[in-house]
Amino acid sequence: MKLLIAAAVAATGVVLLSGCATMSQDQCLVGDWGGQGWRDGAAGHQTSRLDDHAKACAKFGVAPNMSAYLSAREDGLRTYCTWENGFRQGRQGASYGGVCSPAEERDFLPAYQDGRRIYAAEQAVSSAESALNSAISRIESREDKLEAKQRELRQEGLTDEQRERIRERIREVRGELQDARRDARRAEDELRYAEIEARAVIGAIGGRYGVW
């Protein structure tokens, strides 16, 4: 079961809808652009993040200090663009916006890609577990429904038409139960393969990054 590095799960930019501004009124009025730049750099945000801040603060009549922001962002990026953080970002399934320099990427990207491989393998296990739990839940639900319909069929005083409707529903529920059991067997196989793949990926990568 071959796992590919998952696609990016979130864009770097923020959609500036009501309630979704990147800076609050208090932050804009305080005007700590150096601190904001460092935090954005340490979080791996692209320079376009400053445009988002400018839009957020414009409604309060505040313009960003671009030089202070960009200078501090570079300091923050030095915290972000390390192999340790690259591995951590990959393990968390975070996206990478290409913010590190080519020299920094030589260490950052391999570690990030290793982290993403582990993340993808673990997500496959989680997905298979979810599918199996869902199938088991459907099995239990259909078994309860089948038992209820069989009790209903044993009631006295039913007309032939009523009994036939109940028998038809019993046939439908039995079919649904069969489908759920088939889905459970498939999910069990997928979970077993995903766990084998995850162990292989972790075994191949694990020793490179210490305790994680």
N, C-alpha and C positions, 0 to 999 in steps of 0.2 A: 504494500500500500504506500504509494509515493505521495509525500506531502510537499506542496510548494509553499514558499513564503507567502503569507497572506497579503492581500492588497491593503493599501493604507486605509486605516479605519476612521480617520478624521482629517478634515482639511485644516490647514494652519490658520487661515483667516476666520474671522467671526462675522456672522451675519448680524448687522446692526439693526435689529428690530427692537420694538419697545421692550424695555426690561433686559436687553441683551448687550448693553454698552460695555466696552472693555474697561472703562474707568468710571468710578462713581463721581458725584459732584464734589464730595470731600477730597477725593484723590486729585481731581483736576485743580481745585482751589489751593491745595497744599503745594502742588507743582514740584513734586520730587521726581523730576525727569531722569535724574541719574539713577535713583533707586529703581524706577520703573524700567529703565533700559537694562540694568543689570538683571533684574528678575526675568525680563523677556528673553535676554540672551541665555540665561541659565536654563530656561524652559525650552530653548531651541526655536523660538519664534523668528520668522523672517522679518526683514526691515519693513515690510508692508504693515506690520503690526502698528507702527507709528502712525500710519494713515488712519487706522481704526481709532487710535487714541485721540487723534486730532478731531475726528468727527464726533467722538463722544464728548469732548471738552468744548467744542465750538458753541454748543447750546448754553454754556455757562460763561462765554466770552473769554475763554482761556486758550492760548495757542501753545504748542509744545516748544520746549527748548531742544531743538534738533541736535545741536552739537553735544550737549550734555547727555542726551539720550543715547546717541550712537556710540560715543566714547565708552560709556558704561556698559552698553550692550556688548561691545567687544570683550570687555572683562568678564561678563557673564558667559559668553560663548566659550571662554577658556575652561570654565567649569563644566559646560555641557559637552564639549568636543573631546572627551577622553574615552579610552576604550572601556573603562569601568562603566561609565554612564551609557555608552553605546550598547553594551550588553544589557544593562538594566532597562533601557528604553525598549529594546527589542523584546525582552522577556515580558514587558507590560503590554506589548502589542501596539506601542505608540508609533506614529508616522514620523518620518524624517524629511525635513524640508530643504535639505541640501545647504545648510547654513555653515557647515564647517569648511575650512580651507582644504585644498588638496593634500597638504602635508598632514593635517589633522585627520583627514578621512582615511589615510593609510592604516591608522590604528582603530579609528572609530567604526568604520564600515564593516570590517570583518567581524568585530565583536557584536555590532548591531544585528548583522545577518545571522550570526549564531543564535543570538537571543530570539530573533524572529522564528528560527527553525524550531526552537523549543516551544515558543508560544503557539505556533501552528500545530505542533504535535499534541500539546496539552489541550488545545481547543478541540481537536478531533476527538480526543477521549471524552471531553465534556459533552460534545454534541452527541456522541454515541450513547453515553449514559442517559442523556435527556430523552433520546429516542426510545431507549429500552424502558425507562420509567413510564413514558407516555403509553407504550404498548401494554405494559403490565397494568396500568390504570384502566386502559380500555378493556383488557381481559376481565378484570374484576368487575367493571361496570356491566359488561355484557353477561357475565355469569349471574350476577344479581338479577339482571333484567330477565334472563331466561328462567331462573328459578321462580320469579314472581309470575311470569306468564304461565308456567306449568301449574302453579297453584291456582291461578285464575281458571285454567281449563278444567280443573277438578271440581269447580263449584257446581252445585246443583241448580237446576232451573234455567240453564242456558238454552237458547234456541240453536238450531243447527247452523243458522247463519252466524250467530255470535261465536260458536265454537270454531267455525271455519276461519273467521277473521283472526281469532286467537292463534289457531294453528299456523296461519300464514305469517303472523308476526313472529311466532316461535321459529319458523324456518328462516326468516330474515335475521333474527338475532343470532341463530346458529351460524349463519354465513358471516355475520360481522365478527363473531367470536373466532371463527376460523381465520379470518383475515388478520385479526389482532394477534393471534398466536403465531401466524406466519411472520408478521412484522416483528414480533418479539424475538423469534429465532434469527431473523436477519440482523436485528440490532445487536444481539449477543455476539454474532460473528464479527460485525463491524467494530464492536467494543474490544473484542479480543485482538483483532488486527491493529486497532489504534493503540492499544496498550503495548503491544509488541514494538510498534514503530516508535512510540514515545520512549520506551526503555532504550531502544537502539540509538536514538538521537541524543538523549541525555547521556548515555554511556560514552558516545563518541565525543561529546562536547564538554561534559561535566568538569573534568579535571583542569581545564584551561583557565577557569575563572574563580577558583577557590570555592568558598562556601556561599551558596545562594539558594 
